[in-house]
């Protein structure tokens, strides 16, 4: 009996060793490291995931053609914490694990429901949708390649905020449904039901999109606030132009920032704009900033931005060929964006600016820096003294509004037209003439919605007299006006009616020039 029991135990042990089995190591702090090498082990690890788990996936193909967890091939519904995130990663980033569904028209490859996940260095392919991040905050998708996807490649959805998609390579998306073949899709259309719409303050950074991403490479939907796209590269090859997918980035949310990206149209005739802004609902598609981008558009028939009825600030963008401009009636073409202390140029002074300055001073990576705003002591050099002054400013609780210098054109002697997008703003006009000269002036704005009583047509020019101003001893004249908040101001002009020299004689209006327009 003793020998029989021993033989049975030995046989059981041998069989167990021969079966594929995930290796789980529990640490002293109750966190776990789970190493998997088969599809079944990966499915089990995801189903059992908890805060602090590190799921390490060995090199190989992990394919699941069964449906689990809401039409998904791989699925998890769990949350980590700030201290103990859940990590899902390839064992070797140089030889990544490869997750597949049943094909580019078959289910969703990887659905994660929960916060504080880190998904790193995986290949995800052969699915109707790629990575689906749902009801998630503070999660990271990093270093992943997503391709051969029937619809959208990466979707941040259902009240998911403060997430990061970085250093990913997305290509060949929209292979089945090109009208929904976005690279990264943030939020949901207002026509979609069943998901929360509030997907705020997510970041897409350092990603490479294309070729053959059929729709917009990044699509930011209505109801979303504060999303950021930066340091990405866009290859327009293969954009299909269906369902409005005709740009690198499409913005329908508010307070989004798109900066420091580079885009190549690469002869794709379906790419009409580098950046496309749209109003899907009243109040949305507003207050966005697009700056420091470089786009190569092949033809002057394209635009850097299209933003009709969307208030948009654009500045320091570079485009080839020369002559490419912006299309829209509310586009504020900013020449300068000044806010002392706003080192990362996001419109506020906060601890992120402190971190930016600290990184700079100790030679750590500093993704974005506005030297003019960071130079607190106006010395022309960034030093620890600037960091000290910045900290004092934050501790004081003082928060200033940025001052923008905007573009304008001279239409004729004594008349200038401003940049668009200036509704609900305070404008400071600075003119230069002769010392002691006098000007009689007016300003006006175009409201496209007001009915013109004299003609009965929609659209009316409102002219507001300013009266007479006298230049100071340096010949400077400063005029401050406030545009109405309730009207969709789309054009503004400043005009001199009369110009008199210091001796009172009528003079040539060419003797006075508008030198700057600042906006707050």
C-alpha positions, 0 to 999 in steps of 0.5 A: 500500500505504501509503495502504491501511494508513492507511485500514485503521488509520483505519477501525479507530480509528473503529470502536473509538471508536464501540464502548462501552468502559470507561475505565480509568485506572491510577494511580502506585500501581498502583490503577485507576479504571474508569468503566463505562456499559453492562452488559457493561462493568460485568460485565467490571469486576467479573470483573476487580476487584482491590485498589485498583480504583474502579469508577464506574458512570454513571447508567442501568439495568444489567440482566442476565438471564443467570446468572453466578457462582452464580445471580447477575446481577452478581458479583465474587470478589475482595478489597481491603485495608484500604489499598486497598479495592475501591470500586463506586459510582455516578458521581453519588449524586444520579442513581444507577446502577440494577442489575437482575436479571430480576425479583423471582423471578429470581436474585440481583442483586449477589453480592460474595465477598471482603473490603474492598469499598465498595458505595455509592449504587446502586439494586438491584432486580428480583431474587429476592435483593438484595445478597449479601455473602459471606465478607467482612470490613470491607466497607461497603454505603452509601447504596443503595436496594434494592427489588422483591426477592422474598426478602431485600434485603441478606444478610450471610452465610457467615462475614462479619464486621465489615461495615457497612450504613449509610444504605440505604433498603430497601422492598418486599422479600419480594414473592414469598416473604414468609416470607423477605422480611427487610430485612437478614439476618445469618448463616444458620439452623442448618438451612441448609447450605453456608455458614459460620455465624459472622457477627460484629460487623456493624453496621446503622446509619442505614437506613430500612426499609419500607414493605412489607418483608414479614418482620423488618426486621433478622434476626440469626441464631443462631451470630452474636455482637456485631451492632449495629443503631442509628439506623434507622427502621422502618415496619411497613406491609406486614409479613406475619407469616409464619414468625415475621416479626412484629417490626422486629428479631429476634435469635437471636444473642448479645451483640447491641445494638439502640439509638437506633432508631425504629419505627412499627407504622402499624396493621399487625396482624401486628407483635406486638413491636418487638424479638423474641428467640428461642432456636433452639439452646441457648446462643443468643439470650442476653446482648443489650441493647436500649435508647434506642429509641422505638417507636409501637405503636398498641395496648397489645396489643403488647410492646416486647420478647419474650424468653422464655428469652433473657437480655436487658437493656432500658433507657431505651426509650420506647413509645406508647401508655403501658402497653406493657411487655416480655414474657419471663421473663429480661428484666432491666429496667435503670435505670442502666448504669454503667462509668467510661470506657465512653463508647459504653456497649458494656460495655467500656472500649477505644480506641473510647471514646477515639475517641468522646470525641475526636469529642465534644471537637472537635465531630465527629459522635458517634453515641452517648455516655453522659455519665455513663460519660464523666465520668471526673473526676465534674465534671459537665462533659466536658472534655479531663481526662476524655479523659486519665483515660480513656487512663490507664485503658486503658493500665493494663490495668484492666478493670471489670465494669459495675454495673447498677441494676435495676428491682424492685416492692414486693409487700407490706410487707417483700417485693420482687420483682426484675427478671428475667434475673438468673442468674449475677449478683452482686446488692447490695440496699440497704435503708433503715430506722432507725439500729440496727434489725435485720432477719431476711431471706431471698431466693429464686429460681424455677427453672422446670426443677426438679421440685418434690418435694412436688407432682411438677410442674416449677418450684420456688421456692428459699428461702435464709435470710440471717439477721439484719442490723443497720442502720448509723448512717444506717439503711442495710443492704447485702446481697450475694447471688450467683445460681446460674449453672447454673439458669435463674433467672427470678424473684427476691424479697427478704423480711423475716421480722422487723423490730426497732427499735433498742431491740429491740421488734418494729416495723412492716416498713413502716419499712424500704424497699428503695432500690436493687438493683445487679447485676454 
